[in-house]
Amino acid sequence: MDRPPGLCYRSGTMALRIETFSGSALSPMLPALSRLRMAVFRAWPYLYEGDPAAEEDYLADFVRAPSAGLVVAFDGGDPVGCSTCVALAEEDAGLTGPFATIGVDPSRVFYFGESVLLPAYRGQGVGVAFFAAREAHARAVSDCDYAAFCAVVRPDDHPVRPPGHVPLDAFWRRRGFTPYPGLMCHMMWREVGMADEIDHTLSFWIKSLHGKPLP
Ligand SMILES: CC(C)(COP(=O)(O)OP(=O)(O)OC[C@H]1O[C@@H](n2cnc3c(N)ncnc32)[C@H](O)[C@@H]1OP(=O)(O)O)[C@@H](O)C(=O)NCCC(=O)NCCS
């Protein structure tokens, strides 16, 4: 199946190129994308203390996964944002298991991983373009019924929640996603300033790609 083409994106005075990559074309970018993920996820709400080697291992899985797409935003030659997606069936049991428990065959779901964009480039439509490019990729390489992603759950009274922080919920709803009540997964990571990894709960959001009713 054909992959969607790259697109050039211009917002105000800022000209960015947004392109979807798969397979070995990604390999040369892994160090830069690892640094990008670590920089963005260090902030609220992820508070992730990244490890460069673990990051590159994580991203290398997308190089190996036949269905994976990585959407990269470039300012000139520099990656300033990226967004991942892969058929859920190619993910591990921690992600496929919750869908099996609600009777959804994981092979019907395309998993949207993270989106990260350096703060200087936010609020100008790149995040919207990341969703559009991932949906185009999912439709091009699969016939999955649903797209789904998960987001970390933080208590309202979390001690380092930034005052006035605006959650992305409304942004995700406008992309057509709906939270699936009670559908959760768990991921371990070390937070900034902590010695050990701790368990995090993430809740799934889902969207129908071809009009099939949501489960
Ligand atoms: C999530 C993230 C990638 C979103 O990126 P972004 O580029 O700031 O998002 P956008 O600018 O596309 O969208 C934000 C809003 O600005 C609007 N917007 C502003 N200027 C725009 C323009 N020139 N063209 C199009 N849309 C524009 C968008 O329409 C959108 O509003 P909407 O939801 O009402 O449609 C970014 O906030 C980020 O990296 N956050 C930290 C990491 C994170 O939490 N990731 C998500 C979970 S993995």
PDBQT file of the ligand as one rigid body, heavy atoms in Angstrom, charges set to zero:
ROOT
HETATM    1  C1  LIG A 301       0.775  17.740  22.054  1.00  0.00    +0.000 C 
HETATM    2  C2  LIG A 301       1.559  18.730  21.240  1.00  0.00    +0.000 C 
HETATM    3  C3  LIG A 301       2.463  17.989  20.251  1.00  0.00    +0.000 C 
HETATM    4  C4  LIG A 301       0.537  19.606  20.473  1.00  0.00    +0.000 C 
HETATM    5  O1  LIG A 301       1.246  20.387  19.566  1.00  0.00    +0.000 OA
HETATM    6  P1  LIG A 301       0.814  21.845  19.030  1.00  0.00    +0.000 P 
HETATM    7  O2  LIG A 301       1.527  22.013  17.764  1.00  0.00    +0.000 OA
HETATM    8  O3  LIG A 301       1.014  22.840  20.091  1.00  0.00    +0.000 OA
HETATM    9  O4  LIG A 301      -0.732  21.670  18.751  1.00  0.00    +0.000 OA
HETATM   10  P2  LIG A 301      -1.540  22.497  17.632  1.00  0.00    +0.000 P 
HETATM   11  O5  LIG A 301      -0.980  23.869  17.498  1.00  0.00    +0.000 OA
HETATM   12  O6  LIG A 301      -1.609  21.671  16.392  1.00  0.00    +0.000 OA
HETATM   13  O7  LIG A 301      -2.966  22.514  18.218  1.00  0.00    +0.000 OA
HETATM   14  C5  LIG A 301      -3.293  23.336  19.289  1.00  0.00    +0.000 C 
HETATM   15  C6  LIG A 301      -4.380  24.230  18.876  1.00  0.00    +0.000 C 
HETATM   16  O8  LIG A 301      -3.830  25.325  18.201  1.00  0.00    +0.000 OA
HETATM   17  C7  LIG A 301      -4.587  25.564  17.011  1.00  0.00    +0.000 C 
HETATM   18  N1  LIG A 301      -3.769  26.348  16.063  1.00  0.00    +0.000 N 
HETATM   19  C8  LIG A 301      -3.072  27.407  16.437  1.00  0.00    +0.000 A 
HETATM   20  N2  LIG A 301      -2.477  27.955  15.359  1.00  0.00    +0.000 NA
HETATM   21  C9  LIG A 301      -2.756  27.212  14.296  1.00  0.00    +0.000 A 
HETATM   22  C10 LIG A 301      -2.400  27.306  12.917  1.00  0.00    +0.000 A 
HETATM   23  N3  LIG A 301      -1.639  28.282  12.445  1.00  0.00    +0.000 N 
HETATM   24  N4  LIG A 301      -2.835  26.343  12.106  1.00  0.00    +0.000 NA
HETATM   25  C11 LIG A 301      -3.597  25.355  12.581  1.00  0.00    +0.000 A 
HETATM   26  N5  LIG A 301      -3.969  25.241  13.878  1.00  0.00    +0.000 NA
HETATM   27  C12 LIG A 301      -3.560  26.177  14.737  1.00  0.00    +0.000 A 
HETATM   28  C13 LIG A 301      -5.008  24.210  16.616  1.00  0.00    +0.000 C 
HETATM   29  O9  LIG A 301      -6.141  24.268  15.753  1.00  0.00    +0.000 OA
HETATM   30  C14 LIG A 301      -5.350  23.601  17.936  1.00  0.00    +0.000 C 
HETATM   31  O10 LIG A 301      -6.616  24.025  18.344  1.00  0.00    +0.000 OA
HETATM   32  P3  LIG A 301      -7.893  23.086  18.225  1.00  0.00    +0.000 P 
HETATM   33  O11 LIG A 301      -7.660  21.930  19.145  1.00  0.00    +0.000 OA
HETATM   34  O12 LIG A 301      -8.971  23.993  18.672  1.00  0.00    +0.000 OA
HETATM   35  O13 LIG A 301      -7.985  22.672  16.799  1.00  0.00    +0.000 OA
HETATM   36  C15 LIG A 301       2.429  19.648  22.122  1.00  0.00    +0.000 C 
HETATM   37  O14 LIG A 301       1.597  20.383  22.970  1.00  0.00    +0.000 OA
HETATM   38  C16 LIG A 301       3.437  18.897  23.002  1.00  0.00    +0.000 C 
HETATM   39  O15 LIG A 301       4.519  18.497  22.530  1.00  0.00    +0.000 OA
HETATM   40  N6  LIG A 301       3.101  18.706  24.307  1.00  0.00    +0.000 N 
HETATM   41  C17 LIG A 301       3.988  18.027  25.255  1.00  0.00    +0.000 C 
HETATM   42  C18 LIG A 301       4.015  16.519  25.102  1.00  0.00    +0.000 C 
HETATM   43  C19 LIG A 301       2.638  15.896  25.252  1.00  0.00    +0.000 C 
HETATM   44  O16 LIG A 301       1.938  16.130  26.216  1.00  0.00    +0.000 OA
HETATM   45  N7  LIG A 301       2.255  15.097  24.240  1.00  0.00    +0.000 N 
HETATM   46  C20 LIG A 301       0.957  14.480  24.190  1.00  0.00    +0.000 C 
HETATM   47  C21 LIG A 301       0.915  13.145  24.806  1.00  0.00    +0.000 C 
HETATM   48  S1  LIG A 301       2.133  12.018  24.201  1.00  0.00    +0.000 SA
ENDROOT
TORSDOF 0
